[in-house]
Amino acid sequence: MLTQETVSAIAEITGGTKKDAKAHLDAFKEVVVGALERGEDVELKGFVSFTTKEVAERTAQNPQNGEEVVVPAHRKGSASLAKSLRKF
């Protein structure tokens, strides 16, 4: 399902306009991204959890020329579905 299809479905379910549904979806994304940027986790019980992990510095190999490169330490975001949704 693409963003526009999601917006249309939200508008249909709520009886609102597509413009309002898109604004709500954008606000949700902004809240989740903002929390992850601050290092906070977002958990919607029974649906999904968004978390960040610290990844240590490591060496990797450039596949084009075989040269070793250093990948700096960074944070990585991930999402996990609730157990009840994992069967899909």
C-alpha positions as CSV (number, residue, x, y, z in Angstrom):
1,M,0.0,0.0,0.0
2,L,1.5,3.3,-1.0
3,T,1.2,6.6,0.9
4,Q,-1.6,7.9,-1.3
5,E,-3.6,4.7,-0.9
6,T,-3.0,4.9,2.9
7,V,-4.2,8.5,3.0
8,S,-7.4,7.5,1.0
9,A,-8.1,4.6,3.3
10,I,-7.7,6.8,6.4
11,A,-10.0,9.4,4.9
12,E,-12.6,6.8,4.1
13,I,-12.5,5.2,7.5
14,T,-12.6,8.5,9.5
15,G,-15.1,10.2,7.1
16,G,-12.6,13.1,6.8
17,T,-10.9,14.6,3.9
18,K,-7.8,13.3,2.2
19,K,-6.1,16.6,3.1
20,D,-6.8,16.0,6.8
21,A,-5.7,12.4,6.6
22,K,-2.4,13.3,4.9
23,A,-1.8,16.0,7.6
24,H,-2.4,13.4,10.4
25,L,-0.1,10.8,8.7
26,D,2.6,13.4,8.2
27,A,2.3,14.5,11.9
28,F,2.6,10.8,13.0
29,K,5.8,10.4,10.9
30,E,7.2,13.6,12.4
31,V,6.5,12.4,15.9
32,V,8.1,9.0,15.3
33,V,11.2,10.4,13.5
34,G,11.7,13.1,16.1
35,A,11.6,10.6,19.0
36,L,14.1,8.3,17.2
37,E,16.4,11.2,16.5
38,R,16.4,12.0,20.3
39,G,17.2,8.3,21.0
40,E,13.7,7.5,22.3
41,D,11.8,4.4,21.4
42,V,8.2,4.5,20.2
43,E,5.9,1.6,21.2
44,L,2.3,1.3,19.9
45,K,1.2,-1.8,21.9
46,G,-0.4,-4.4,19.7
47,F,0.9,-2.8,16.5
48,V,4.6,-1.8,16.2
49,S,7.7,-0.7,18.1
50,F,10.2,1.7,16.7
51,T,13.7,1.5,18.3
52,T,17.2,2.7,17.8
53,K,20.4,0.7,18.4
54,E,24.0,1.9,18.7
55,V,26.2,0.2,16.1
56,A,29.9,0.0,16.9
57,E,32.6,1.2,14.5
58,R,33.8,-1.6,12.2
59,T,35.9,-2.2,9.1
60,A,34.3,-3.3,5.9
61,Q,35.4,-4.0,2.4
62,N,34.5,-1.9,-0.7
63,P,33.0,-4.4,-3.1
64,Q,34.1,-2.4,-6.2
65,N,37.9,-2.3,-5.4
66,G,38.4,-4.5,-2.4
67,E,39.7,-1.6,-0.3
68,E,39.1,-1.7,3.4
69,V,37.1,1.2,4.8
70,V,36.1,2.2,8.3
71,V,32.4,2.5,9.0
72,P,32.0,4.9,11.9
73,A,29.8,4.2,14.9
74,H,26.2,5.3,14.4
75,R,22.6,4.8,15.5
76,K,20.4,2.5,13.5
77,G,16.6,2.6,13.5
78,S,14.4,-0.5,13.3
79,A,10.7,-1.5,13.5
80,S,9.2,-4.6,15.0
81,L,5.7,-5.8,14.5
82,A,3.6,-7.0,17.4
83,K,3.5,-10.7,17.8
84,S,-0.2,-10.8,16.8
85,L,0.8,-9.3,13.4
86,R,3.8,-11.4,12.6
87,K,1.6,-14.2,11.0
88,F,1.0,-12.0,8.0
